[in-house]
Amino acid sequence: MAKNKPNKSGAGDGEKTKKKIGTSIILILIILILTLIIGFGAIFLFNFGGIKKDVARMLVNVPVVGSLVRPIADVKSPGELEKERFETEKKDFSIREQQLNEREQQLNLKEKALAEKETSLAAKELTIKDLETQLSDKLMDVKE
């Protein structure tokens, strides 16, 4: 019986060692998870290095956290707002420039059409003057 007792205690020590290792691993995982949570909390609370938005944008697609982080990711800094305003003004100016170029082309076409009409009108005026002089000559002949 003395031999049986050490075997039982030896087997119990192996099981206790396995339990200790399992609880140690679980404890380490819990500590790592809590450290990550505290780290992300600190990033969002103190905005270290201005990476709050970048981290929020990365976490938007995470199922549970995404809905909590989305308002932070959507908020824009004054620099980003200024950049967006500049981009929209740039687009507006390019559209206006394109419209002005189109109008300039239309004006050039109308100017050419007007010049052609003026030349045809001047030619018709000359023919009218010629006919008028011919008529006045004929009228003078008739009067004589």
C-alpha positions as CSV (number, residue, x, y, z in Angstrom):
1,M,0.0,0.0,0.0
2,A,2.8,2.3,0.5
3,K,3.7,2.0,-3.1
4,N,0.2,2.9,-4.1
5,K,0.2,6.1,-2.2
6,P,3.2,7.7,-4.0
7,N,1.7,6.7,-7.4
8,K,-1.6,8.5,-6.5
9,S,0.2,11.5,-5.3
10,G,2.5,11.5,-8.3
11,A,-0.5,11.2,-10.7
12,G,-2.2,14.0,-8.7
13,D,0.9,16.2,-9.1
14,G,0.8,15.8,-12.9
15,E,-2.9,16.7,-13.0
16,K,-2.2,19.7,-10.7
17,T,0.7,20.8,-13.0
18,K,-1.6,20.6,-16.0
19,K,-4.3,22.6,-14.3
20,K,-1.8,25.2,-13.2
21,I,-0.4,25.5,-16.8
22,G,-4.0,25.7,-18.2
23,T,-5.0,28.4,-15.6
24,S,-1.7,30.2,-16.3
25,I,-2.4,30.3,-20.0
26,I,-5.9,31.5,-19.5
27,L,-4.7,34.2,-17.1
28,I,-2.0,35.3,-19.6
29,L,-4.7,35.5,-22.4
30,I,-7.0,37.5,-20.1
31,I,-4.1,39.9,-19.2
32,L,-3.3,40.3,-23.0
33,I,-6.9,41.0,-23.9
34,L,-7.3,43.5,-21.1
35,T,-4.0,45.2,-22.1
36,L,-5.3,45.5,-25.7
37,I,-8.6,46.9,-24.5
38,I,-6.8,49.4,-22.2
39,G,-4.4,50.4,-25.1
40,F,-7.3,51.1,-27.5
41,G,-9.1,52.9,-24.8
42,A,-6.1,55.1,-24.2
43,I,-5.7,55.8,-27.9
44,F,-9.3,56.9,-28.1
45,L,-9.2,58.8,-24.9
46,F,-5.9,60.6,-25.3
47,N,-5.5,60.5,-29.1
48,F,-1.8,59.6,-29.1
49,G,-0.1,60.9,-32.1
50,G,-3.4,61.8,-33.8
51,I,-4.0,58.1,-34.7
52,K,-7.5,58.0,-33.2
53,K,-9.2,58.4,-36.5
54,D,-7.0,55.9,-38.3
55,V,-7.6,53.3,-35.6
56,A,-11.3,54.1,-35.7
57,R,-11.4,53.6,-39.5
58,M,-9.7,50.3,-39.1
59,L,-12.1,49.1,-36.5
60,V,-15.3,50.2,-38.4
61,N,-15.5,46.8,-40.1
62,V,-15.3,44.8,-36.9
63,P,-18.8,43.5,-36.1
64,V,-19.4,44.7,-32.5
65,V,-16.9,47.5,-32.2
66,G,-17.7,49.0,-35.6
67,S,-21.0,50.4,-34.6
68,L,-19.4,52.1,-31.5
69,V,-16.4,53.5,-33.5
70,R,-18.3,54.7,-36.6
71,P,-19.2,58.1,-35.2
72,I,-15.5,58.7,-34.4
73,A,-14.4,57.6,-37.8
74,D,-16.9,59.9,-39.5
75,V,-15.9,63.0,-37.6
76,K,-13.5,65.1,-39.7
77,S,-10.7,67.4,-38.5
78,P,-10.6,71.0,-39.5
79,G,-7.7,70.2,-41.9
80,E,-9.7,67.4,-43.6
81,L,-12.7,69.7,-43.9
82,E,-10.5,72.4,-45.4
83,K,-9.0,69.9,-47.8
84,E,-12.5,68.7,-48.9
85,R,-13.6,72.3,-49.3
86,F,-10.5,73.0,-51.5
87,E,-11.2,69.8,-53.6
88,T,-14.9,70.8,-54.1
89,E,-13.9,74.3,-55.1
90,K,-11.3,72.9,-57.5
91,K,-13.9,70.7,-59.1
92,D,-16.3,73.6,-59.3
93,F,-13.7,75.8,-61.0
94,S,-12.9,73.0,-63.5
95,I,-16.6,72.7,-64.3
96,R,-17.0,76.5,-64.7
97,E,-13.9,76.6,-66.9
98,Q,-15.3,73.8,-69.1
99,Q,-18.6,75.7,-69.3
100,L,-16.8,78.9,-70.2
101,N,-14.8,77.1,-72.9
102,E,-18.1,75.7,-74.4
103,R,-19.7,79.2,-74.4
104,E,-16.6,80.6,-76.0
105,Q,-16.9,78.1,-78.8
106,Q,-20.5,78.9,-79.2
107,L,-19.7,82.6,-79.4
108,N,-17.0,81.9,-82.0
109,L,-19.5,80.0,-84.1
110,K,-22.1,82.8,-83.8
111,E,-19.4,85.4,-84.6
112,K,-18.5,83.5,-87.8
113,A,-22.2,83.2,-88.8
114,L,-22.7,86.9,-88.1
115,A,-19.6,87.8,-90.2
116,E,-21.0,85.7,-93.1
117,K,-24.3,87.4,-92.9
118,E,-22.7,90.8,-92.8
119,T,-20.7,90.0,-96.0
120,S,-23.8,88.7,-97.7
121,L,-25.7,91.7,-96.6
122,A,-22.9,94.0,-97.9
123,A,-23.0,92.2,-101.2
124,K,-26.8,92.6,-101.4
125,E,-26.5,96.3,-100.6
126,L,-24.1,96.7,-103.4
127,T,-26.4,94.9,-105.8
128,I,-29.3,97.2,-104.6
129,K,-27.2,100.3,-105.2
130,D,-26.3,99.1,-108.6
131,L,-29.9,98.4,-109.4
132,E,-30.9,101.8,-108.0
133,T,-28.3,103.6,-110.2
134,Q,-29.6,101.6,-113.2
135,L,-33.2,102.6,-112.4
136,S,-32.3,106.2,-111.9
137,D,-30.4,106.2,-115.2
138,K,-33.5,104.6,-116.9
139,L,-35.8,107.1,-115.2
140,M,-33.6,109.9,-116.5
141,D,-33.8,108.5,-120.0
142,V,-37.5,108.2,-119.8
143,K,-37.8,111.8,-118.6
144,E,-35.7,113.0,-121.4
